[in-house]
């Protein structure tokens, strides 16, 4: 079954705001196999400990939606432990905070996505699909904020990208599709596709989400719309 079909997906939601937790759970529940909710990282770890190596009815989570600013152990603090205890799961962070330090801390701890709580239902479901498929989800405004915050940090590594490939990668970071990039750079779609495949090879990634994630983490480009 393709990853774009969420009907078999198992999702855990870790969120202390009961109203938001129930709203998200209700939305996601309509599209996935099962949703289990928790109010804290500690509650998740207790659940995992209680199951041990046994079989979990409904299945272990493929995607964990984790609030950044939880009471007690925060989402950032608990991320590494959750990934260790749930090795088959990927984690998407949920937050109202869009400051660069928090975003980078989440990415550095291994989050597979970072989503603002103001995201639309389609963006939330898209984040689950992307993470489940092994991709990296980062809203456009989040990616641009992180890139802007890295201006004074250490030089980016050199992957041998050409000037045009760097331009294409910057367009990808800004959320543009290949046809849009072709229009913006006044080149053919086949030329853009060729550049994209070369970018994947040089960055040692296999899809656009991974390329964008690497560009953001390693400050490989500046936003094309800065």
C-alpha positions as CSV (number, residue, x, y, z in Angstrom):
1,X,0.0,0.0,0.0
2,X,1.5,3.4,-1.0
3,X,2.7,5.7,1.8
4,X,0.3,8.4,0.5
5,X,-2.6,6.2,1.6
6,X,-2.9,6.7,5.4
7,X,-5.6,4.1,6.0
8,X,-3.1,1.7,7.5
9,X,-1.1,4.3,9.4
10,X,-0.7,4.2,13.2
11,X,-0.2,7.6,14.8
12,X,0.6,8.7,18.4
13,X,0.0,12.3,19.4
14,X,1.8,13.8,22.4
15,X,0.2,17.1,23.4
16,X,-0.7,18.6,26.8
17,X,-3.4,21.0,25.5
18,X,-6.5,18.8,25.8
19,X,-8.6,20.8,23.4
20,X,-5.9,20.9,20.7
21,X,-5.1,17.3,21.3
22,X,-8.7,16.2,20.8
23,X,-9.1,18.4,17.7
24,X,-6.0,17.0,16.0
25,X,-6.9,13.4,17.1
26,X,-10.4,13.8,15.6
27,X,-9.0,15.1,12.3
28,X,-6.3,12.4,12.0
29,X,-8.5,9.6,13.2
30,X,-10.7,10.0,10.1
31,X,-7.8,9.1,7.8
32,X,-5.6,6.6,9.6
33,X,-5.9,3.1,11.1
34,X,-5.5,4.2,14.7
35,X,-4.5,7.2,16.9
36,X,-3.4,7.1,20.5
37,X,-3.0,10.3,22.5
38,X,-0.8,11.2,25.4
39,X,-0.4,14.4,27.6
40,X,3.3,14.1,28.2
41,X,6.6,12.4,27.1
42,X,6.5,10.5,30.5
43,X,3.1,9.0,29.6
44,X,4.5,7.7,26.3
45,X,7.5,6.2,28.0
46,X,5.3,4.6,30.6
47,X,3.1,3.1,27.8
48,X,6.2,1.7,26.1
49,X,7.5,0.2,29.3
50,X,4.2,-1.3,30.1
51,X,4.2,-3.1,26.7
52,X,7.8,-4.2,26.8
53,X,8.6,-6.5,23.9
54,X,5.0,-7.6,23.5
55,X,2.6,-7.0,20.7
56,X,0.6,-3.7,20.8
57,X,-3.0,-4.0,19.8
58,X,-3.4,-1.6,16.9
59,X,0.3,-1.6,16.1
60,X,3.3,0.4,17.1
61,X,3.3,4.0,15.9
62,X,4.8,4.8,12.5
63,X,4.5,8.6,13.1
64,X,4.6,10.4,16.5
65,X,3.3,14.0,16.5
66,X,5.2,15.6,19.4
67,X,4.5,19.0,21.0
68,X,7.7,21.0,21.5
69,X,6.7,22.8,24.7
70,X,5.4,20.0,27.0
71,X,5.4,20.2,30.8
72,X,8.0,18.1,32.6
73,X,10.2,16.6,29.9
74,X,9.9,18.9,26.9
75,X,9.4,17.6,23.4
76,X,13.0,18.6,22.5
77,X,14.4,16.9,25.6
78,X,12.3,13.7,25.0
79,X,12.9,13.4,21.3
80,X,16.1,11.4,21.4
81,X,14.7,9.0,24.0
82,X,11.5,8.5,22.1
83,X,13.4,7.7,18.9
84,X,15.5,5.2,20.9
85,X,12.5,3.5,22.5
86,X,10.4,3.6,19.3
87,X,13.0,2.8,16.6
88,X,10.4,2.2,14.0
89,X,8.8,5.6,14.4
90,X,9.4,9.0,12.9
91,X,8.7,12.2,14.8
92,X,7.1,15.4,13.6
93,X,7.3,18.3,16.0
94,X,4.2,20.5,16.6
95,X,4.6,23.9,18.1
96,X,3.4,27.5,18.2
97,X,7.0,28.6,18.3
98,X,8.8,29.6,15.1
99,X,12.1,30.8,16.6
100,X,15.2,29.5,14.8
101,X,16.9,28.0,17.9
102,X,13.9,25.8,18.7
103,X,13.6,24.7,15.2
104,X,17.2,23.8,14.8
105,X,17.3,22.0,18.1
106,X,14.4,19.8,16.9
107,X,16.1,19.1,13.6
108,X,19.4,18.4,15.3
109,X,17.7,15.9,17.6
110,X,16.4,14.0,14.7
111,X,12.9,15.2,14.0
112,X,11.5,14.3,10.6
113,X,9.4,17.4,10.4
114,X,8.5,20.7,12.1
115,X,5.0,21.9,11.8
116,X,3.4,25.1,13.3
117,X,0.1,24.5,15.1
118,X,-1.4,27.1,12.8
119,X,-0.9,24.6,9.9
120,X,-4.0,23.7,7.9
121,X,-5.6,20.2,8.1
122,X,-4.1,19.4,4.7
123,X,-0.6,20.5,5.9
124,X,-0.9,18.3,9.0
125,X,-2.0,15.2,7.0
126,X,0.6,16.0,4.4
127,X,3.3,16.0,7.2
128,X,2.2,12.6,8.3
129,X,2.3,11.3,4.7
130,X,5.7,12.8,4.1
131,X,7.3,11.6,7.3
132,X,5.8,8.1,6.8
133,X,7.3,8.0,3.4
134,X,10.8,8.8,4.8
135,X,10.8,12.4,3.7
136,X,11.4,15.7,5.6
137,X,8.5,18.1,6.2
138,X,9.3,21.7,6.9
139,X,6.8,24.5,6.2
140,X,8.2,27.1,3.8
141,X,8.2,29.9,6.4
142,X,10.0,27.7,8.8
143,X,12.7,26.8,6.3
144,X,13.3,30.4,5.4
145,X,13.6,31.4,9.1
146,X,16.2,28.8,9.7
147,X,18.2,29.7,6.7
148,X,18.2,33.4,7.7
149,X,19.4,32.5,11.2
150,X,22.5,30.8,9.9
151,X,24.0,33.8,8.2
152,X,26.7,34.3,10.9
153,X,27.4,30.6,11.5
154,X,30.2,28.4,10.1
155,X,30.8,28.1,6.4
156,X,28.6,25.6,4.6
157,X,30.3,22.4,3.3
158,X,31.2,22.3,-0.4
159,X,29.3,19.6,-2.3
160,X,30.4,20.9,-5.6
161,X,27.1,22.3,-6.6
162,X,27.2,24.5,-9.7
163,X,25.8,28.1,-9.6
164,X,22.6,26.9,-11.4
165,X,22.2,23.9,-9.1
166,X,22.5,26.2,-6.1
167,X,19.8,28.4,-7.6
168,X,17.5,25.4,-8.1
169,X,18.1,24.2,-4.6
170,X,17.2,27.6,-3.2
171,X,14.0,27.5,-5.2
172,X,13.3,24.1,-3.7
173,X,13.8,25.4,-0.2
174,X,11.3,28.1,-0.9
175,X,8.7,25.4,-1.7
176,X,8.6,25.8,-5.5
177,X,7.7,22.9,-7.7
178,X,9.8,21.9,-10.7
179,X,7.5,23.6,-13.2
180,X,7.5,26.7,-11.1
181,X,11.3,26.7,-10.9
182,X,11.5,26.3,-14.7
183,X,9.3,29.4,-15.1
184,X,11.2,31.4,-12.5
185,X,14.6,30.6,-14.0
186,X,13.5,30.8,-17.6
187,X,14.6,27.2,-18.4
188,X,12.9,24.1,-19.6
189,X,11.3,21.6,-17.2
190,X,13.7,18.9,-18.4
191,X,16.7,21.1,-17.6
192,X,15.3,21.7,-14.1
193,X,14.8,17.9,-13.7
194,X,18.4,17.3,-14.8
195,X,19.7,19.8,-12.2
196,X,17.5,18.2,-9.5
197,X,18.9,14.8,-10.2
198,X,22.4,16.1,-10.1
199,X,21.7,17.8,-6.8
200,X,20.4,14.5,-5.3
201,X,23.5,12.7,-6.4
202,X,25.9,15.4,-5.0
203,X,24.1,15.7,-1.7
204,X,23.7,11.9,-1.4
205,X,19.9,12.1,-1.0
206,X,17.0,10.5,-2.8
207,X,14.2,13.0,-2.8
208,X,13.3,16.7,-2.6
209,X,12.4,16.6,1.1
210,X,15.8,15.2,2.0
211,X,17.6,17.7,-0.2
212,X,15.7,20.6,1.5
213,X,16.4,19.2,4.9
214,X,20.1,19.0,4.2
215,X,20.2,22.5,2.6
216,X,18.6,23.9,5.8
217,X,20.7,21.9,8.3
218,X,24.0,22.7,6.5
219,X,23.2,26.2,5.3
220,X,23.9,25.3,1.7
221,X,21.8,28.1,0.1
222,X,20.2,31.4,0.9
223,X,16.5,31.8,0.3
224,X,15.7,32.9,-3.2
225,X,13.1,35.2,-1.9
226,X,15.0,36.7,1.0
